[in-house]
Amino acid sequence: MHLLLVEDDPELGRQMTSWMARAGHSLQWVECGQAALDWLSQESCDAAILDVGLPDIDGFTIVETLRSQGVLVPVLFLTARAGVPDRVRGLAAGGDDYLTKPFAAEELLARLDALHRRATHTQPTKRRVGNSFLDPVKRRITCGQETVELQPREWTLLEVLMNHEGRIMPKQFLLEQVWDIHFDPGTNVVDAMICRLRRKLESAGSDLRIETIRGKGYAFEKDPV
């Protein structure tokens, strides 16, 4: 498995890097919440291991942010917070498992294996939209012999638009759903990503279209097959 560890304790981080290597897993280790969000916006992994008490963003908020962005990576909380309210909050936020410190490495590995098996068995299947096949696991669009891969936020943006097919989606709504930004940052990040999405769809020969509604926002359409 390829794993992400979010842990600000250097000694524990080094220990877990060693444990995972001996178990045959690769581990990306970051020490704060923002670094985890930045990494997951560009990369993917089989599971994430999150501490709760981080120096910037707590683990619960990280998971809530990921789920709001459509990131479905399995999450195991690894924390010293052993109280029932914390366990309930972690699972309600979107976590998949909860293990308290101190812990046995063997139990952690067994829980990660179980998470990976469940995720493999419940992964969403490919679906056809227009003349295109969409793979939500690999964030890939295939049309005939052509295939394009999308970055995590590109995929989330496309899904938000498709879920509101035929309706005009204002830029502010897209900022909230895809970037979790609830104010006008004065940036063209939405326009820039829409342009990239259009180029990728066109390069694959897809009939999926994102229309610009001047002064109002964007709308997802597909040409008749």
C-alpha positions as CSV (number, residue, x, y, z in Angstrom):
1,M,0.0,0.0,0.0
2,H,1.0,3.6,-0.5
3,L,0.1,5.5,2.7
4,L,0.0,9.1,3.9
5,L,1.0,9.8,7.6
6,V,0.1,13.1,9.1
7,E,2.0,13.2,12.4
8,D,3.9,16.1,14.1
9,D,5.9,13.8,16.5
10,P,9.3,13.3,14.7
11,E,10.2,10.2,16.7
12,L,6.9,8.5,15.9
13,G,7.1,9.6,12.3
14,R,10.5,7.9,11.9
15,Q,9.3,4.8,13.7
16,M,6.3,4.4,11.5
17,T,8.3,5.0,8.3
18,S,10.6,2.1,9.4
19,W,7.6,-0.1,10.3
20,M,5.8,0.4,7.0
21,A,9.0,-0.2,5.0
22,R,9.5,-3.5,6.8
23,A,5.9,-4.4,6.0
24,G,6.4,-3.7,2.4
25,H,4.4,-0.4,2.3
26,S,5.5,3.0,1.1
27,L,4.8,6.0,3.4
28,Q,4.6,9.7,2.7
29,W,5.1,11.6,6.0
30,V,4.0,15.2,6.5
31,E,3.9,17.0,9.9
32,C,1.0,19.4,9.6
33,G,-2.6,19.5,8.3
34,Q,-2.1,22.0,5.5
35,A,0.8,19.9,4.1
36,A,-1.6,16.9,4.1
37,L,-4.3,18.9,2.2
38,D,-1.8,20.2,-0.3
39,W,-0.4,16.8,-0.9
40,L,-3.8,15.1,-1.4
41,S,-4.8,17.8,-3.8
42,Q,-2.1,16.5,-6.2
43,E,-1.5,12.9,-5.2
44,S,-3.4,9.8,-4.1
45,C,-2.8,7.0,-1.6
46,D,-4.5,3.8,-0.4
47,A,-5.1,5.1,3.1
48,A,-4.2,8.1,5.3
49,I,-3.2,7.9,9.0
50,L,-4.1,11.1,10.8
51,D,-3.1,12.5,14.2
52,V,-5.8,14.8,15.7
53,G,-3.7,17.2,17.6
54,L,-1.6,18.9,14.9
55,P,0.1,22.3,15.1
56,D,-2.2,24.0,12.5
57,I,-5.4,22.1,11.5
58,D,-6.8,19.4,13.6
59,G,-7.3,16.0,12.1
60,F,-11.1,16.2,12.4
61,T,-11.1,19.3,10.2
62,I,-8.8,17.8,7.7
63,V,-11.2,14.9,7.1
64,E,-14.2,17.1,6.9
65,T,-12.4,19.2,4.3
66,L,-11.4,16.1,2.3
67,R,-14.9,14.7,2.3
68,S,-16.4,18.1,1.2
69,Q,-14.0,18.0,-1.7
70,G,-15.1,14.5,-2.7
71,V,-11.8,12.9,-1.6
72,L,-12.7,9.4,-0.5
73,V,-9.4,8.1,0.7
74,P,-9.8,5.8,3.7
75,V,-8.8,7.5,6.9
76,L,-7.5,6.0,10.2
77,F,-7.2,8.4,13.1
78,L,-4.2,7.7,15.3
79,T,-4.4,9.9,18.4
80,A,-4.0,10.1,22.1
81,R,-7.6,11.3,22.4
82,A,-9.3,8.2,23.8
83,G,-12.6,9.6,24.9
84,V,-15.8,8.4,23.4
85,P,-16.9,11.9,22.3
86,D,-13.6,12.2,20.3
87,R,-14.1,8.8,18.7
88,V,-17.7,9.7,17.8
89,R,-16.6,13.0,16.3
90,G,-13.8,11.4,14.3
91,L,-16.1,8.9,12.7
92,A,-18.9,11.4,12.2
93,A,-16.4,13.7,10.4
94,G,-15.8,11.0,7.8
95,G,-13.0,8.8,9.4
96,D,-13.1,5.1,8.8
97,D,-11.3,3.8,11.9
98,Y,-9.9,5.1,15.2
99,L,-6.9,3.8,17.0
100,T,-5.6,5.4,20.2
101,K,-2.0,5.9,21.4
102,P,-0.1,4.0,22.7
103,F,-0.7,1.2,20.1
104,A,0.9,-1.9,18.8
105,A,2.4,-1.7,15.3
106,E,0.8,-5.1,14.5
107,E,-2.7,-3.8,15.2
108,L,-2.1,-0.7,13.2
109,L,-1.0,-2.8,10.2
110,A,-4.0,-5.1,10.6
111,R,-6.4,-2.2,10.7
112,L,-4.8,-0.7,7.6
113,D,-5.1,-4.0,5.7
114,A,-8.8,-4.2,6.7
115,L,-9.4,-0.6,5.5
116,H,-7.7,-1.4,2.2
117,R,-9.8,-4.5,1.7
118,R,-13.0,-2.7,2.4
119,A,-12.1,0.2,0.1
120,T,-11.2,-2.2,-2.7
121,H,-14.5,-4.0,-2.4
122,T,-16.6,-0.8,-2.3
123,Q,-14.9,1.3,-4.9
124,P,-17.3,3.0,-7.2
125,T,-17.5,1.5,-10.7
126,K,-17.0,3.2,-14.0
127,R,-19.9,4.9,-15.6
128,R,-20.8,6.2,-19.0
129,V,-21.8,9.8,-19.6
130,G,-22.4,10.8,-23.2
131,N,-19.7,9.1,-25.2
132,S,-17.2,9.0,-22.3
133,F,-16.4,6.5,-19.6
134,L,-15.6,8.0,-16.3
135,D,-13.4,6.1,-13.8
136,P,-13.8,7.7,-10.3
137,V,-11.1,5.6,-8.7
138,K,-8.3,6.6,-11.1
139,R,-10.0,10.0,-12.0
140,R,-9.7,9.0,-15.6
141,I,-11.9,9.8,-18.7
142,T,-11.8,7.4,-21.7
143,C,-13.4,8.1,-25.0
144,G,-12.7,5.5,-27.7
145,Q,-8.9,5.0,-27.6
146,E,-8.2,8.3,-25.9
147,T,-7.7,8.6,-22.2
148,V,-7.1,11.7,-20.0
149,E,-6.3,11.8,-16.3
150,L,-7.6,14.5,-14.0
151,Q,-6.1,16.0,-10.9
152,P,-8.1,15.6,-7.7
153,R,-9.6,19.1,-7.8
154,E,-10.3,18.8,-11.5
155,W,-12.2,15.6,-10.9
156,T,-14.2,17.2,-8.0
157,L,-15.0,20.2,-10.1
158,L,-16.3,18.1,-13.0
159,E,-18.4,15.9,-10.6
160,V,-20.0,19.0,-9.0
161,L,-20.9,20.3,-12.5
162,M,-22.2,16.9,-13.6
163,N,-24.3,16.5,-10.5
164,H,-26.1,19.8,-11.5
165,E,-26.4,19.1,-15.2
166,G,-28.2,21.8,-17.1
167,R,-28.1,24.2,-14.2
168,I,-26.0,27.3,-13.9
169,M,-23.4,27.0,-11.2
170,P,-22.1,30.4,-10.0
171,K,-18.3,30.7,-9.4
172,Q,-18.8,31.3,-5.7
173,F,-20.7,28.0,-5.4
174,L,-17.9,26.2,-7.2
175,L,-15.3,27.9,-4.9
176,E,-17.2,26.6,-1.8
177,Q,-17.7,23.1,-3.1
178,V,-14.3,22.5,-4.7
179,W,-11.9,24.7,-2.7
180,D,-13.9,25.2,0.5
181,I,-13.5,29.0,0.1
182,H,-16.5,30.9,1.4
183,F,-15.6,34.4,0.3
184,D,-14.5,36.1,-2.9
185,P,-10.7,35.7,-3.0
186,G,-10.4,37.9,-6.1
187,T,-8.8,35.1,-8.1
188,N,-9.5,33.4,-11.4
189,V,-8.8,29.9,-10.1
190,V,-12.2,28.7,-11.2
191,D,-11.8,30.0,-14.7
192,A,-8.3,28.6,-15.0
193,M,-9.4,25.1,-14.0
194,I,-12.4,25.2,-16.3
195,C,-10.1,26.0,-19.2
196,R,-7.8,23.0,-18.3
197,L,-10.8,20.7,-18.0
198,R,-12.1,21.8,-21.4
199,R,-8.8,21.2,-23.0
200,K,-8.5,17.7,-21.5
201,L,-12.1,16.8,-22.5
202,E,-11.5,18.1,-26.1
203,S,-8.2,16.2,-26.4
204,A,-10.0,12.9,-25.6
205,G,-12.8,13.6,-28.1
206,S,-15.4,13.7,-25.3
207,D,-18.8,15.2,-25.9
208,L,-18.9,16.5,-22.3
209,R,-19.1,20.3,-22.4
210,I,-18.9,23.0,-19.9
211,E,-20.7,26.1,-21.1
212,T,-19.9,29.6,-19.9
213,I,-22.9,31.6,-19.0
214,R,-21.6,35.2,-19.1
215,G,-22.0,37.0,-15.8
216,K,-23.6,34.0,-14.1
217,G,-21.3,31.0,-14.0
218,Y,-20.9,27.7,-15.7
219,A,-23.2,24.8,-16.8
220,F,-22.5,21.2,-17.6
221,E,-24.0,19.8,-20.8
222,K,-23.4,16.8,-23.0
223,D,-24.0,16.5,-26.8
224,P,-26.5,13.8,-27.9
225,V,-24.9,10.5,-28.5
